Amino acid sequence: MEAAVRSFDSRELRQVLGSFFTGVTVVTTVDGHGKPHGLTANSFSSVSLDPPLILWSQSRNAPSHPVFRTAERFAVNILADDQVEVSNRFARGGADKFSGIATRAGEHRMPLIEGCAAHLECRLVNAYPGGDHVVFIGEVERIARHGRPPLLFGGGRYLVAQPHDLGPPTDRGANIARLNAVRIATRALVELSDELDETLGLGVWGNKGPTIVRWEEASEPVSDNLRTGLVLPVLTSVTGLAFAAWLPAELTAPFVAAELADGAAPDIDATGLAQQLASIRAAGFASLVGSDGFADLYGTRINAVSVPVFDLDGAMVLALTAIGAAGRLDTGAAGALVQRLLAAALDLSTKLARRAA
Ligand SMILES: Cc1cc2nc3c(=O)[nH]c(=O)nc-3n(C[C@H](O)[C@H](O)[C@H](O)COP(=O)(O)O)c2cc1C
């Protein structure tokens, strides 16, 4: 065959191919002695619905290739997102890959790995040469779906799936901003926490109210109980107060009403709250000094500051929150911390607006 002159090397090709993200499977079979074989493969793809066909490709150099080349059947185990260890195990050579792995036998004795997102039991119908690989086409004979989220692979790393929250096209700009916001702000949060050496949290308005989606710890963490996914009160947390100050009232009102009704914030009434939120808006940030509302969780009284990040349309999408031991964290408007957080929030808002424009 004529050697093609290429403008890329195999490392570049691998990088480009790695930008196509996939799930992860372990393809299994048994040999003539009933011994199970399996390998991690992300070359799996659907081919046809009627008849039901799938494909995967295997390196000719894989030690298990002769087994798959001659096997009549194979099973595709689509791994769940907590099966990274299983994926690593089956991506290594070795005699005893199945030891300690819970499996059950499929209809034709194909090994089905427990805990997967889904299984397909297949009959080999064709094998095509494909360079240094062989492409196997299988007819799907049995399927099962187990309701677990799948493991993903891309860019040389394992990943987990997040639903894409792009809304209807009319709302596209705002939704892209919201989607980008957490990603961009997460990067900024790491740098900011290093620079300030403070414990920082990233808050979003979730379906249960203010929710911390990311913490970055200071070198001396304020608490070893910083939980991702922590849902905060609206009236007694700085993150909640920031959202209450800047989000449309109809979004926050049910949460505020519930907290006022259950006496979670006995010092606050509706009039006082309106004044408090107005002064937060005027200052540009929310703060609490010596709060003991989180003593149960963090084991200490805290000072805290929260600043808003806005999208292109001026809607608050994130809260950038700093917490520290009471008496230490400077919550003053002219202090270095508040000034730096405000600058970082402005920078993030500008970046989001630019990306959505
Ligand atoms: C995420 C991932 C995907 C892989 N996909 C494939 C694939 O599609 N085809 C293949 O031949 N090898 C693939 N490999 C490599 C094989 O899993 C690895 O070479 C394995 O050791 C082969 O099994 P064997 O040594 O028992 O033959 C992949 C590895 C990883 C980590």
The ligand as an SDF file (V2000), in Angstrom:
LIG
                    3D

 31 33  0  0  0  0  0  0  0  0999 V2000
  -11.1780    3.4540   28.1130 C   0  0  0  0  0  0  0  0  0  0  0  0
  -10.4740    2.3670   27.3230 C   0  0  0  0  0  0  0  0  0  0  0  0
  -10.9900    1.9780   26.1060 C   0  0  0  0  0  0  0  0  0  0  0  0
  -10.3870    0.9660   25.3730 C   0  0  0  0  0  0  0  0  0  0  0  0
  -10.9340    0.6050   24.1790 N   0  0  0  0  0  0  0  0  0  0  0  0
  -10.3830   -0.4070   23.4550 C   0  0  0  0  0  0  0  0  0  0  0  0
  -10.9980   -0.8490   22.2450 C   0  0  0  0  0  0  0  0  0  0  0  0
  -12.0270   -0.3350   21.8270 O   0  0  0  0  0  0  0  0  0  0  0  0
  -10.3950   -1.8610   21.5650 N   0  0  0  0  0  0  0  0  0  0  0  0
   -9.2510   -2.4650   22.0120 C   0  0  0  0  0  0  0  0  0  0  0  0
   -8.7410   -3.3800   21.3470 O   0  0  0  0  0  0  0  0  0  0  0  0
   -8.6430   -2.0630   23.1670 N   0  0  0  0  0  0  0  0  0  0  0  0
   -9.1930   -1.0690   23.9150 C   0  0  0  0  0  0  0  0  0  0  0  0
   -8.6300   -0.6810   25.1010 N   0  0  0  0  0  0  0  0  0  0  0  0
   -7.4160   -1.3590   25.5650 C   0  0  0  0  0  0  0  0  0  0  0  0
   -7.7150   -2.7570   26.0890 C   0  0  0  0  0  0  0  0  0  0  0  0
   -8.6870   -2.7110   27.1100 O   0  0  0  0  0  0  0  0  0  0  0  0
   -6.4420   -3.4010   26.6620 C   0  0  0  0  0  0  0  0  0  0  0  0
   -5.4620   -3.4620   25.6440 O   0  0  0  0  0  0  0  0  0  0  0  0
   -6.6540   -4.7840   27.2370 C   0  0  0  0  0  0  0  0  0  0  0  0
   -5.5320   -5.1660   27.9770 O   0  0  0  0  0  0  0  0  0  0  0  0
   -6.8670   -5.8590   26.2180 C   0  0  0  0  0  0  0  0  0  0  0  0
   -7.2270   -7.0460   26.9080 O   0  0  0  0  0  0  0  0  0  0  0  0
   -6.3460   -8.3780   26.7550 P   0  0  0  0  0  0  0  0  0  0  0  0
   -4.9410   -7.9940   27.1680 O   0  0  0  0  0  0  0  0  0  0  0  0
   -6.9720   -9.3730   27.6870 O   0  0  0  0  0  0  0  0  0  0  0  0
   -6.4430   -8.7940   25.3320 O   0  0  0  0  0  0  0  0  0  0  0  0
   -9.2150    0.3230   25.8590 C   0  0  0  0  0  0  0  0  0  0  0  0
   -8.7030    0.7170   27.0870 C   0  0  0  0  0  0  0  0  0  0  0  0
   -9.3200    1.7280   27.8150 C   0  0  0  0  0  0  0  0  0  0  0  0
   -8.7710    2.1480   29.1550 C   0  0  0  0  0  0  0  0  0  0  0  0
  1  2  1  0
  2  3  1  0
  2 30  2  0
  3  4  2  0
  4  5  1  0
  4 28  1  0
  5  6  2  0
  6  7  1  0
  6 13  1  0
  7  8  2  0
  7  9  1  0
  9 10  1  0
 10 11  2  0
 10 12  1  0
 12 13  2  0
 13 14  1  0
 14 15  1  0
 14 28  1  0
 15 16  1  0
 16 17  1  0
 16 18  1  0
 18 19  1  0
 18 20  1  0
 20 21  1  0
 20 22  1  0
 22 23  1  0
 23 24  1  0
 24 25  2  0
 24 26  1  0
 24 27  1  0
 28 29  2  0
 29 30  1  0
 30 31  1  0
M  END
$$$$
